[in-house]
Amino acid sequence: MKGIRVTAVASLTATLLIMQGCSTMGGSPDVYTVSQAQREQTVRMATVESVRAVRIDTSNGGTSALGAIGGGAIGAVAGSAIGGGRGSLLTGIVGGIAGALAGNAVERGMETSNGLEITVRLDNGEVRAISQAAGGEVFQAGERVRLLSSGGITRVTH
């Protein structure tokens, strides 16, 4: 019985790790979708006014509950392995609740990524702010940058 529990915990843990690997970097200035590739973009030059770190929610405000379900299952199986009889049932319930809370926190962490809010002054004097995923480029106040715009999407690059 304990061998089955250990196998179930290992299987659920592997599933959660695989799901984490499937997360994407939405909004990255370095990644183009197929529909964005080979399309003409408007290029405007600007000067960076300020840069600040932000978090980007890739779930668009919703959660799938997979983290809570997976964490709850792992916690319940792990908790029920402790104790015997009614103690096993109680630790399974407590483990399930704790696992669900932890799994939900892990999922929320996977659904956010590091980003930048870059405020620029266009050559015509207008000020704009663009938020994008943090990529390999570092932006500093006072430097010249390019704003690439197409289909309502604007990226800041050097």
C-alpha positions as protocol buffer text, in pm:
chain_id: "A"
residue {
  index: 1
  type: MET
  ca { x: 0 y: 0 z: 0 }
}
residue {
  index: 2
  type: LYS
  ca { x: 281 y: 241 z: 86 }
}
residue {
  index: 3
  type: GLY
  ca { x: 448 y: 160 z: -248 }
}
residue {
  index: 4
  type: ILE
  ca { x: 131 y: 269 z: -429 }
}
residue {
  index: 5
  type: ARG
  ca { x: 121 y: 593 z: -231 }
}
residue {
  index: 6
  type: VAL
  ca { x: 486 y: 671 z: -307 }
}
residue {
  index: 7
  type: THR
  ca { x: 423 y: 598 z: -677 }
}
residue {
  index: 8
  type: ALA
  ca { x: 115 y: 825 z: -675 }
}
residue {
  index: 9
  type: VAL
  ca { x: 307 y: 1109 z: -509 }
}
residue {
  index: 10
  type: ALA
  ca { x: 594 y: 1074 z: -756 }
}
residue {
  index: 11
  type: SER
  ca { x: 352 y: 1066 z: -1049 }
}
residue {
  index: 12
  type: LEU
  ca { x: 164 y: 1376 z: -935 }
}
residue {
  index: 13
  type: THR
  ca { x: 488 y: 1561 z: -865 }
}
residue {
  index: 14
  type: ALA
  ca { x: 615 y: 1481 z: -1214 }
}
residue {
  index: 15
  type: THR
  ca { x: 287 y: 1606 z: -1363 }
}
residue {
  index: 16
  type: LEU
  ca { x: 317 y: 1939 z: -1179 }
}
residue {
  index: 17
  type: LEU
  ca { x: 677 y: 1981 z: -1294 }
}
residue {
  index: 18
  type: ILE
  ca { x: 578 y: 1911 z: -1655 }
}
residue {
  index: 19
  type: MET
  ca { x: 298 y: 2168 z: -1630 }
}
residue {
  index: 20
  type: GLN
  ca { x: 547 y: 2424 z: -1501 }
}
residue {
  index: 21
  type: GLY
  ca { x: 770 y: 2359 z: -1801 }
}
residue {
  index: 22
  type: CYS
  ca { x: 479 y: 2436 z: -2033 }
}
residue {
  index: 23
  type: SER
  ca { x: 444 y: 2792 z: -1907 }
}
residue {
  index: 24
  type: THR
  ca { x: 528 y: 3058 z: -2165 }
}
residue {
  index: 25
  type: MET
  ca { x: 679 y: 3403 z: -2162 }
}
residue {
  index: 26
  type: GLY
  ca { x: 383 y: 3605 z: -2286 }
}
residue {
  index: 27
  type: GLY
  ca { x: 457 y: 3956 z: -2404 }
}
residue {
  index: 28
  type: SER
  ca { x: 828 y: 3907 z: -2461 }
}
residue {
  index: 29
  type: PRO
  ca { x: 983 y: 4162 z: -2698 }
}
residue {
  index: 30
  type: ASP
  ca { x: 1200 y: 3881 z: -2834 }
}
residue {
  index: 31
  type: VAL
  ca { x: 917 y: 3642 z: -2933 }
}
residue {
  index: 32
  type: TYR
  ca { x: 694 y: 3681 z: -3237 }
}
residue {
  index: 33
  type: THR
  ca { x: 388 y: 3468 z: -3310 }
}
residue {
  index: 34
  type: VAL
  ca { x: 355 y: 3317 z: -3657 }
}
residue {
  index: 35
  type: SER
  ca { x: 91 y: 3577 z: -3748 }
}
residue {
  index: 36
  type: GLN
  ca { x: 326 y: 3861 z: -3641 }
}
residue {
  index: 37
  type: ALA
  ca { x: 625 y: 3740 z: -3842 }
}
residue {
  index: 38
  type: GLN
  ca { x: 691 y: 3894 z: -4183 }
}
residue {
  index: 39
  type: ARG
  ca { x: 451 y: 4182 z: -4122 }
}
residue {
  index: 40
  type: GLU
  ca { x: 553 y: 4540 z: -4167 }
}
residue {
  index: 41
  type: GLN
  ca { x: 586 y: 4739 z: -3847 }
}
residue {
  index: 42
  type: THR
  ca { x: 586 y: 5111 z: -3784 }
}
residue {
  index: 43
  type: VAL
  ca { x: 915 y: 5224 z: -3630 }
}
residue {
  index: 44
  type: ARG
  ca { x: 935 y: 5533 z: -3409 }
}
residue {
  index: 45
  type: MET
  ca { x: 1241 y: 5659 z: -3229 }
}
residue {
  index: 46
  type: ALA
  ca { x: 1220 y: 5769 z: -2866 }
}
residue {
  index: 47
  type: THR
  ca { x: 1426 y: 5843 z: -2557 }
}
residue {
  index: 48
  type: VAL
  ca { x: 1378 y: 5640 z: -2238 }
}
residue {
  index: 49
  type: GLU
  ca { x: 1241 y: 5853 z: -1953 }
}
residue {
  index: 50
  type: SER
  ca { x: 1216 y: 5579 z: -1688 }
}
residue {
  index: 51
  type: VAL
  ca { x: 1207 y: 5204 z: -1641 }
}
residue {
  index: 52
  type: ARG
  ca { x: 1046 y: 5011 z: -1359 }
}
residue {
  index: 53
  type: ALA
  ca { x: 1006 y: 4643 z: -1284 }
}
residue {
  index: 54
  type: VAL
  ca { x: 654 y: 4500 z: -1303 }
}
residue {
  index: 55
  type: ARG
  ca { x: 496 y: 4153 z: -1287 }
}
residue {
  index: 56
  type: ILE
  ca { x: 295 y: 4035 z: -1587 }
}
residue {
  index: 57
  type: ASP
  ca { x: -1 y: 3804 z: -1523 }
}
residue {
  index: 58
  type: THR
  ca { x: -4 y: 3554 z: -1810 }
}
residue {
  index: 59
  type: SER
  ca { x: -336 y: 3402 z: -1698 }
}
residue {
  index: 60
  type: ASN
  ca { x: -528 y: 3724 z: -1778 }
}
residue {
  index: 61
  type: GLY
  ca { x: -671 y: 3729 z: -1425 }
}
residue {
  index: 62
  type: GLY
  ca { x: -800 y: 3371 z: -1411 }
}
residue {
  index: 63
  type: THR
  ca { x: -664 y: 3047 z: -1270 }
}
residue {
  index: 64
  type: SER
  ca { x: -716 y: 2692 z: -1391 }
}
residue {
  index: 65
  type: ALA
  ca { x: -728 y: 2532 z: -1043 }
}
residue {
  index: 66
  type: LEU
  ca { x: -488 y: 2262 z: -1164 }
}
residue {
  index: 67
  type: GLY
  ca { x: -231 y: 2371 z: -907 }
}
residue {
  index: 68
  type: ALA
  ca { x: -480 y: 2341 z: -621 }
}
residue {
  index: 69
  type: ILE
  ca { x: -613 y: 2006 z: -743 }
}
residue {
  index: 70
  type: GLY
  ca { x: -267 y: 1859 z: -802 }
}
residue {
  index: 71
  type: GLY
  ca { x: -128 y: 1996 z: -476 }
}
residue {
  index: 72
  type: GLY
  ca { x: -433 y: 1874 z: -286 }
}
residue {
  index: 73
  type: ALA
  ca { x: -399 y: 1524 z: -429 }
}
residue {
  index: 74
  type: ILE
  ca { x: -28 y: 1509 z: -349 }
}
residue {
  index: 75
  type: GLY
  ca { x: -89 y: 1644 z: 1 }
}
residue {
  index: 76
  type: ALA
  ca { x: -373 y: 1400 z: 69 }
}
residue {
  index: 77
  type: VAL
  ca { x: -173 y: 1099 z: -44 }
}
residue {
  index: 78
  type: ALA
  ca { x: 137 y: 1211 z: 146 }
}
residue {
  index: 79
  type: GLY
  ca { x: -66 y: 1297 z: 457 }
}
residue {
  index: 80
  type: SER
  ca { x: -256 y: 968 z: 459 }
}
residue {
  index: 81
  type: ALA
  ca { x: 76 y: 782 z: 459 }
}
residue {
  index: 82
  type: ILE
  ca { x: 137 y: 921 z: 810 }
}
residue {
  index: 83
  type: GLY
  ca { x: -31 y: 748 z: 1100 }
}
residue {
  index: 84
  type: GLY
  ca { x: -281 y: 465 z: 1094 }
}
residue {
  index: 85
  type: GLY
  ca { x: -659 y: 426 z: 1108 }
}
residue {
  index: 86
  type: ARG
  ca { x: -841 y: 750 z: 1187 }
}
residue {
  index: 87
  type: GLY
  ca { x: -508 y: 931 z: 1226 }
}
residue {
  index: 88
  type: SER
  ca { x: -429 y: 845 z: 866 }
}
residue {
  index: 89
  type: LEU
  ca { x: -764 y: 991 z: 752 }
}
residue {
  index: 90
  type: LEU
  ca { x: -711 y: 1311 z: 951 }
}
residue {
  index: 91
  type: THR
  ca { x: -355 y: 1363 z: 828 }
}
residue {
  index: 92
  type: GLY
  ca { x: -476 y: 1291 z: 474 }
}
residue {
  index: 93
  type: ILE
  ca { x: -739 y: 1567 z: 502 }
}
residue {
  index: 94
  type: VAL
  ca { x: -493 y: 1814 z: 655 }
}
residue {
  index: 95
  type: GLY
  ca { x: -233 y: 1718 z: 393 }
}
residue {
  index: 96
  type: GLY
  ca { x: -488 y: 1769 z: 116 }
}
residue {
  index: 97
  type: ILE
  ca { x: -580 y: 2117 z: 236 }
}
residue {
  index: 98
  type: ALA
  ca { x: -217 y: 2220 z: 283 }
}
residue {
  index: 99
  type: GLY
  ca { x: -127 y: 2072 z: -57 }
}
residue {
  index: 100
  type: ALA
  ca { x: -413 y: 2257 z: -227 }
}
residue {
  index: 101
  type: LEU
  ca { x: -298 y: 2588 z: -77 }
}
residue {
  index: 102
  type: ALA
  ca { x: 63 y: 2522 z: -177 }
}
residue {
  index: 103
  type: GLY
  ca { x: -35 y: 2405 z: -527 }
}
residue {
  index: 104
  type: ASN
  ca { x: -245 y: 2716 z: -581 }
}
residue {
  index: 105
  type: ALA
  ca { x: 48 y: 2937 z: -475 }
}
residue {
  index: 106
  type: VAL
  ca { x: 281 y: 2750 z: -713 }
}
residue {
  index: 107
  type: GLU
  ca { x: 35 y: 2794 z: -1000 }
}
residue {
  index: 108
  type: ARG
  ca { x: 0 y: 3168 z: -932 }
}
residue {
  index: 109
  type: GLY
  ca { x: 379 y: 3198 z: -931 }
}
residue {
  index: 110
  type: MET
  ca { x: 398 y: 3016 z: -1265 }
}
residue {
  index: 111
  type: GLU
  ca { x: 137 y: 3246 z: -1417 }
}
residue {
  index: 112
  type: THR
  ca { x: 335 y: 3564 z: -1358 }
}
residue {
  index: 113
  type: SER
  ca { x: 658 y: 3670 z: -1519 }
}
residue {
  index: 114
  type: ASN
  ca { x: 904 y: 3954 z: -1474 }
}
residue {
  index: 115
  type: GLY
  ca { x: 834 y: 4254 z: -1690 }
}
residue {
  index: 116
  type: LEU
  ca { x: 928 y: 4614 z: -1750 }
}
residue {
  index: 117
  type: GLU
  ca { x: 723 y: 4930 z: -1778 }
}
residue {
  index: 118
  type: ILE
  ca { x: 928 y: 5156 z: -2006 }
}
residue {
  index: 119
  type: THR
  ca { x: 823 y: 5520 z: -2027 }
}
residue {
  index: 120
  type: VAL
  ca { x: 957 y: 5696 z: -2336 }
}
residue {
  index: 121
  type: ARG
  ca { x: 943 y: 6042 z: -2491 }
}
residue {
  index: 122
  type: LEU
  ca { x: 883 y: 6030 z: -2866 }
}
residue {
  index: 123
  type: ASP
  ca { x: 1069 y: 6268 z: -3092 }
}
residue {
  index: 124
  type: ASN
  ca { x: 745 y: 6469 z: -3133 }
}
residue {
  index: 125
  type: GLY
  ca { x: 733 y: 6525 z: -2753 }
}
residue {
  index: 126
  type: GLU
  ca { x: 458 y: 6274 z: -2669 }
}
residue {
  index: 127
  type: VAL
  ca { x: 516 y: 6048 z: -2368 }
}
residue {
  index: 128
  type: ARG
  ca { x: 418 y: 5680 z: -2386 }
}
residue {
  index: 129
  type: ALA
  ca { x: 450 y: 5383 z: -2149 }
}
residue {
  index: 130
  type: ILE
  ca { x: 492 y: 5030 z: -2283 }
}
residue {
  index: 131
  type: SER
  ca { x: 485 y: 4719 z: -2064 }
}
residue {
  index: 132
  type: GLN
  ca { x: 659 y: 4408 z: -2189 }
}
residue {
  index: 133
  type: ALA
  ca { x: 820 y: 4093 z: -2057 }
}
residue {
  index: 134
  type: ALA
  ca { x: 1176 y: 4142 z: -1938 }
}
residue {
  index: 135
  type: GLY
  ca { x: 1408 y: 4004 z: -2202 }
}
residue {
  index: 136
  type: GLY
  ca { x: 1779 y: 4016 z: -2255 }
}
residue {
  index: 137
  type: GLU
  ca { x: 1786 y: 4390 z: -2323 }
}
residue {
  index: 138
  type: VAL
  ca { x: 1854 y: 4642 z: -2047 }
}
residue {
  index: 139
  type: PHE
  ca { x: 1701 y: 4988 z: -2079 }
}
residue {
  index: 140
  type: GLN
  ca { x: 1826 y: 5299 z: -1901 }
}
residue {
  index: 141
  type: ALA
  ca { x: 1693 y: 5654 z: -1877 }
}
residue {
  index: 142
  type: GLY
  ca { x: 1837 y: 5881 z: -2145 }
}
residue {
  index: 143
  type: GLU
  ca { x: 1912 y: 5616 z: -2408 }
}
residue {
  index: 144
  type: ARG
  ca { x: 1761 y: 5604 z: -2756 }
}
residue {
  index: 145
  type: VAL
  ca { x: 1527 y: 5317 z: -2838 }
}
residue {
  index: 146
  type: ARG
  ca { x: 1299 y: 5199 z: -3117 }
}
residue {
  index: 147
  type: LEU
  ca { x: 926 y: 5144 z: -3075 }
}
residue {
  index: 148
  type: LEU
  ca { x: 805 y: 4873 z: -3314 }
}
residue {
  index: 149
  type: SER
  ca { x: 427 y: 4882 z: -3359 }
}
residue {
  index: 150
  type: SER
  ca { x: 195 y: 4657 z: -3555 }
}
residue {
  index: 151
  type: GLY
  ca { x: -164 y: 4545 z: -3497 }
}
residue {
  index: 152
  type: GLY
  ca { x: -194 y: 4723 z: -3162 }
}
residue {
  index: 153
  type: ILE
  ca { x: 122 y: 4564 z: -3022 }
}
residue {
  index: 154
  type: THR
  ca { x: 424 y: 4784 z: -2946 }
}
residue {
  index: 155
  type: ARG
  ca { x: 768 y: 4656 z: -2846 }
}
residue {
  index: 156
  type: VAL
  ca { x: 1065 y: 4855 z: -2720 }
}
residue {
  index: 157
  type: THR
  ca { x: 1405 y: 4751 z: -2857 }
}
residue {
  index: 158
  type: HIS
  ca { x: 1749 y: 4898 z: -2910 }
}
